Every structure is written in structure tokens, then in C-alpha cells.
Amino acid sequence: MTEPARYWPPFGLTLTTPRLVLRPIRDEEIPAAVEAALSGIHEPGRSPFSRPWAEAPEEELGPNMAQWYWRCRGTMSPGEWTLLLGIWHEGRFVGCQDVGARDFATLKTVGTGSWLTRSVQGRGLGKEMRAAVALYAFDWLGAEVAESEAALWNRQSLGVSRSLGYELNGVTRVNWGGKVHEARKVRLTPASFKRPDWQLQVEGHEPTAKFLGI
Ligand SMILES: CC(C)(COP(=O)(O)OP(=O)(O)OC[C@H]1O[C@@H](n2cnc3c(N)ncnc32)[C@H](O)[C@@H]1OP(=O)(O)O)[C@@H](O)C(=O)NCCC(=O)NCCS
């Protein structure tokens, strides 16, 4: 176990897929995350996120991202938690996949969100990282439902969901950054999950699960 994981158990968690390593973002990795975001995540003016965070000017993006990572860690408890997993591909930071829950002990439901730099989109990596957290949630944490949502126009995100077996779960009107969007909700269960043909490697599960009250 590495040193920081002795006081912050999630830092010891590592999920490995054939092409990716997913692990909670540490402070020394925040610059890599900011650089990745600055390299471009989406078409300018077309934010796919509930807050248009990636469109902030360069001098605000770094502090905002750091503050968001610290806030998620700072408020983490068994009642409400988010694991912000940095995505490493061929030794480079290329995105983030989060998985989180509220009242997990009762609801056994996780929610996810993700982004990749435009330079690596469209190669199946988004599907691979979402599959990784679905496998971790169902097979390791004991989740029974995984939920997600995306703007109706977000064909990439909805493509990942469709491809993994998520079922349609309604459309809702949302205010994202002052603009109205129609968002598609989707829902995955172990029964509908189209499992990948590879095995997820997990390190550091026990201390993380204990910390999350699981
Ligand atoms: C969403 C995102 C993480 C998906 O990752 P990705 O690596 O680009 O997607 P993948 O290559 O893994 O595609 C997965 C599936 O979606 C399908 N897909 C991808 N782009 C698509 C498109 N434009 N139209 C239709 N299907 C599409 C792929 O065909 C694939 O399905 P298949 O395996 O059945 O062929 C990535 O595109 C991204 O970061 N986008 C910007 C940020 C964002 O939208 N985040 C989500 C907010 S809800």
C-alpha cells in the first residue's frame, strides 16, 4: 500500500482494464487532469455537462477542477460519496470516470459521469472505462443499479450506454448552465449488463469499501 493510502484509503484503489488504469486522482495528478481538460473535451459552445465547467477560461479551470476534486474528497462519507477516477492510457492522463452514490446501503444504486480528451475519443475507451466502473459497482461493491444521463444529442455518451446494455429510463428537462436541455436517463442492472469479454483487475478494494461503509 502506498503512503497516502494509509490515511486516505481510496488512494489505494486501482482498477485495470486491457487498455486503461483508473485510480482516484491525487493532488500531484491534478495538473495532468487540468492539461487534459485544456486540450479539449468537446466542441466549443456545446457543453455536454450539467455545468459547463470545461469552458471556463484557462486561469479559472485549474482552480475550479482542484476545488471540485477536494470538495468531493472533503465531503465523502458512507451516506454520500464520489470516486473521481483519473483515466491513464499508455502512461498519459486522458480523462475522468466518476462513480458515486447517495444512501448506498439502502438504495444499492450508483451514478456515473465521464469525459475523455477529444484526441482519444471514438476508440472504445469511453465504453471500456464505464464498463470498468459498472463491473466494480456490481461485482465488488454489490450495487444493483447503475444510472446515468446525457443530453439527447450526446450520441457518444448514449452510444456507450446502449452498447453496455443500459435501458432507457425516461427523458427529463434540465437547466444546464442556464440553457434548457432534454436529458435521457438510462439505467443498467446486472441482468441487462452486456459484460465485456475481459476481466477487471482490482487492487485496494477492501480498505476503500470499508471507508465507504460497504
Ligand atoms: C462520452 C465519452 C466518454 C464516450 O467515450 P468514447 O471513447 O468517445 O466512446 P466509445 O468509442 O467508447 O464509444 C462507445 C459506443 O458508443 C458508440 N458511439 C460513439 N460515438 C457515437 C456517435 N457519435 N454516434 C453513435 N454512436 C456512437 C460507439 O459506436 C460505441 O458503440 P459500439 O461499441 O456498440 O460500437 C467521450 O466521447 C467524451 O468524453 N465526450 C465528451 C464528454 C461527454 O460527453 N461526457 C459525458 C457527459 S454525459
The ligand as an SDF file (V2000), in Angstrom:
LIG
                    3D

 48 50  0  0  0  0  0  0  0  0999 V2000
  -18.7870   10.2580  -23.8050 C   0  0  0  0  0  0  0  0  0  0  0  0
  -17.3830    9.7130  -23.9870 C   0  0  0  0  0  0  0  0  0  0  0  0
  -16.7340    9.4590  -22.6040 C   0  0  0  0  0  0  0  0  0  0  0  0
  -17.5040    8.3710  -24.7620 C   0  0  0  0  0  0  0  0  0  0  0  0
  -16.2350    7.8500  -24.9770 O   0  0  0  0  0  0  0  0  0  0  0  0
  -15.7190    7.4210  -26.4240 P   0  0  0  0  0  0  0  0  0  0  0  0
  -14.4160    6.7660  -26.2170 O   0  0  0  0  0  0  0  0  0  0  0  0
  -15.7700    8.5980  -27.3330 O   0  0  0  0  0  0  0  0  0  0  0  0
  -16.8360    6.3870  -26.9020 O   0  0  0  0  0  0  0  0  0  0  0  0
  -16.5500    4.9090  -27.4260 P   0  0  0  0  0  0  0  0  0  0  0  0
  -15.5790    4.9700  -28.5600 O   0  0  0  0  0  0  0  0  0  0  0  0
  -16.2100    4.0450  -26.2650 O   0  0  0  0  0  0  0  0  0  0  0  0
  -17.9760    4.5000  -27.9990 O   0  0  0  0  0  0  0  0  0  0  0  0
  -18.7920    3.5940  -27.3110 C   0  0  0  0  0  0  0  0  0  0  0  0
  -20.0030    3.2740  -28.1130 C   0  0  0  0  0  0  0  0  0  0  0  0
  -20.7190    4.4290  -28.4960 O   0  0  0  0  0  0  0  0  0  0  0  0
  -20.8600    4.4780  -29.8910 C   0  0  0  0  0  0  0  0  0  0  0  0
  -20.6900    5.8450  -30.3570 N   0  0  0  0  0  0  0  0  0  0  0  0
  -19.6430    6.6530  -30.1240 C   0  0  0  0  0  0  0  0  0  0  0  0
  -19.8140    7.8260  -30.7280 N   0  0  0  0  0  0  0  0  0  0  0  0
  -21.0190    7.7500  -31.3480 C   0  0  0  0  0  0  0  0  0  0  0  0
  -21.7600    8.6550  -32.1610 C   0  0  0  0  0  0  0  0  0  0  0  0
  -21.3140    9.8760  -32.4280 N   0  0  0  0  0  0  0  0  0  0  0  0
  -22.9500    8.2290  -32.6500 N   0  0  0  0  0  0  0  0  0  0  0  0
  -23.4150    6.9950  -32.3730 C   0  0  0  0  0  0  0  0  0  0  0  0
  -22.7560    6.0980  -31.6150 N   0  0  0  0  0  0  0  0  0  0  0  0
  -21.5740    6.4760  -31.1310 C   0  0  0  0  0  0  0  0  0  0  0  0
  -19.7470    3.6200  -30.4270 C   0  0  0  0  0  0  0  0  0  0  0  0
  -20.0770    3.0870  -31.6850 O   0  0  0  0  0  0  0  0  0  0  0  0
  -19.6420    2.5440  -29.3830 C   0  0  0  0  0  0  0  0  0  0  0  0
  -20.6150    1.5580  -29.5310 O   0  0  0  0  0  0  0  0  0  0  0  0
  -20.2360    0.0910  -30.0920 P   0  0  0  0  0  0  0  0  0  0  0  0
  -19.1540   -0.4240  -29.1700 O   0  0  0  0  0  0  0  0  0  0  0  0
  -21.5050   -0.6460  -29.9680 O   0  0  0  0  0  0  0  0  0  0  0  0
  -19.7580    0.3460  -31.4880 O   0  0  0  0  0  0  0  0  0  0  0  0
  -16.4890   10.6750  -24.7990 C   0  0  0  0  0  0  0  0  0  0  0  0
  -16.9420   10.7500  -26.1230 O   0  0  0  0  0  0  0  0  0  0  0  0
  -16.4330   12.0740  -24.1970 C   0  0  0  0  0  0  0  0  0  0  0  0
  -15.6390   12.3420  -23.3120 O   0  0  0  0  0  0  0  0  0  0  0  0
  -17.2740   13.0090  -24.6990 N   0  0  0  0  0  0  0  0  0  0  0  0
  -17.2750   14.4030  -24.2240 C   0  0  0  0  0  0  0  0  0  0  0  0
  -17.7060   14.4860  -22.7690 C   0  0  0  0  0  0  0  0  0  0  0  0
  -19.0630   13.8540  -22.5490 C   0  0  0  0  0  0  0  0  0  0  0  0
  -19.9510   13.9360  -23.3820 O   0  0  0  0  0  0  0  0  0  0  0  0
  -19.1920   13.2190  -21.3730 N   0  0  0  0  0  0  0  0  0  0  0  0
  -20.4340   12.5910  -20.9860 C   0  0  0  0  0  0  0  0  0  0  0  0
  -21.3690   13.6070  -20.4020 C   0  0  0  0  0  0  0  0  0  0  0  0
  -22.9320   12.8230  -20.0410 S   0  0  0  0  0  0  0  0  0  0  0  0
  1  2  1  0
  2  3  1  0
  2  4  1  0
  2 36  1  0
  4  5  1  0
  5  6  1  0
  6  7  2  0
  6  8  1  0
  6  9  1  0
  9 10  1  0
 10 11  2  0
 10 12  1  0
 10 13  1  0
 13 14  1  0
 14 15  1  0
 15 16  1  0
 15 30  1  0
 16 17  1  0
 17 18  1  0
 17 28  1  0
 18 19  1  0
 18 27  1  0
 19 20  2  0
 20 21  1  0
 21 22  1  0
 21 27  2  0
 22 23  1  0
 22 24  2  0
 24 25  1  0
 25 26  2  0
 26 27  1  0
 28 29  1  0
 28 30  1  0
 30 31  1  0
 31 32  1  0
 32 33  2  0
 32 34  1  0
 32 35  1  0
 36 37  1  0
 36 38  1  0
 38 39  2  0
 38 40  1  0
 40 41  1  0
 41 42  1  0
 42 43  1  0
 43 44  2  0
 43 45  1  0
 45 46  1  0
 46 47  1  0
 47 48  1  0
M  END
$$$$
